[in-house]
C-alpha cells in the first residue's frame, strides 16, 4: 500500500502518513507532480484518461503525473509516474523543473478535496518514443499533438476525434506556454540600463548564432526606461566595432514581466541585478542564472577603453562557459 507524507499548509512534513484515499477524503496537504512531455519531434504528449478513473474519466490530459510517495522526491516521482502511466522511460537529465504552486479545491460531487503542493515540470525527450505500455487503470490512449493542435485543444476545450480536455484550462495554458519555450528556446540577457553589458552579450551571442541551438536572443535593462548610464553606450559601440559585431538594436529595451515570462533562460549580468529584479518581477517560473560581470562606472578605470575590453572578455568567457553548462545542454539537446 502506497503512503503519502501529510504536510502542513506551509509544506512542512507533519510526521503523519496516509494512503492516497485518505489524503483525498480528508483533504490533507501533500506533494504532487505534473509534467508536460515534449517528444523528440517537438510534439506534445497527451493521454486519454481511463474510463475507470473516478475523476474526469475518458477526458484528455496534456501531462502525466500524480502524488509523491513517502520517501520520494518530486523529481523522482515525475520519472516514476511517467513510466507507470505511459510506459515511457525518461532520464533525470531530461526533467526540467518549472515551479511549485499550491492547489486547493473541493469536489462536492465526489466528496473529495485536493490540497497539494503541485510541482510542475517540462520533460524534453532526447530519443523517439518507442513502444509504450499504458497503465490500463489510468490511461486508455496516448497521442502526439503538434503545438498548434495542443493550443487549439486548450483554447476550445476539445478536439474532434480526441474529445474534451480535463477542466484545468488555466493550468494547461501555462503548461503549453512552458513547453513552447523549450521547443524554441529564447535567451535573455539582463543588466541595469541595457546600454553596455547585456547589449554586448546579446550581440556576441548573435555573432555565434550558427554554432548554437538558441537562435532567439534579446537583452534588456531593469531600469532602462530611466535612461541611466547613457554615457557608457559609446564604449559599447567602440567594442562592437572593434570585434566586428553588428549593432542590431538602436535603442534600449526595458525589462518587463512579459519578456521574462517569454524567455527560456534569463541571464542576469550580476547578482545585484538579480536581487533588484526579484523585487520588481515574479521570477518563480523563470529559469535563470546570475553572472558576476562588473559594470562600467564613470570616472573609474573600467571607463577606459582597456577596462571596457576586460569586461567584454569576461562576457565572452561567461558565454562560452555557459554553453558547456548542464542547464544549457538540458534545454537545447
C-alpha positions, 0 to 999 in steps of 0.5 A: 500500500502506497503512503503519502507524507501529510504536510502542513499548509506551509509544506512542512512534513507533519510526521503523519502518513496516509494512503492516497484515499485518505489524503483525498477524503480528508483533504490533507496537504501533500506533494504532487507532480505534473509534467508536460512531455515534449517528444523528440519531434517537438510534439506534445504528449497527451493521454486519454484518461481511463474510463475507470478513473473516478475523476474526469474519466475518458477526458484528455490530459496534456501531462502525466503525473500524480502524488509523491510517495513517502520517501520520494522526491518530486523529481523522482516521482515525475520519472516514476509516474511517467513510466507507470502511466505511459510506459515511457522511460525518461532520464533525470537529465531530461526533467526540467523543473518549472515551479511549485504552486499550491492547489486547493479545491473541493469536489462536492460531487465526489466528496473529495478535496485536493490540497497539494503542493503541485510541482510542475515540470517540462520533460524534453525527450532526447530519443523517439518514443518507442513502444509504450505500455499504458497503465490500463487503470489510468490511461486508455490512449496516448497521442502526439499533438503538434503545438498548434493542435495542443493550443487549439485543444486548450483554447476550445476545450476539445478536439474532434476525434480526441474529445474534451480536455480535463477542466484545468484550462488555466493550468494547461495554458501555462503548461503549453506556454512552458513547453513552447519555450523549450521547443524554441528556446529564447535567451535573455540577457539582463543588466541595469540600463541595457546600454553596455553589458547585456547589449554586448552579450546579446550581440556576441551571442548573435555573432555565434548564432550558427554554432548554437541551438538558441537562435532567439536572443534579446537583452534588456535593462531593469531600469532602462526606461530611466535612461541611466548610464547613457554615457557608457553606450559609446564604449559599447559601440567602440567594442562592437566595432572593434570585434566586428559585431553588428549593432542590431538594436538602436535603442534600449529595451526595458525589462518587463514581466512579459519578456521574462515570462517569454524567455527560456533562460534569463541571464542576469549580468550580476547578482545585484541585478538579480536581487533588484529584479526579484523585487520588481518581477515574479521570477518563480517560473523563470529559469535563470542564472546570475553572472558576476560581470562588473559594470562600467562606472564613470570616472573609474578605470573600467571607463577606459577603453582597456577596462571596457575590453576586460569586461567584454572578455569576461562576457565572452568567457561567461558565454562560452562557459555557459554553453558547456553548462548542464542547464544549457545542454538540458534545454537545447539537446 
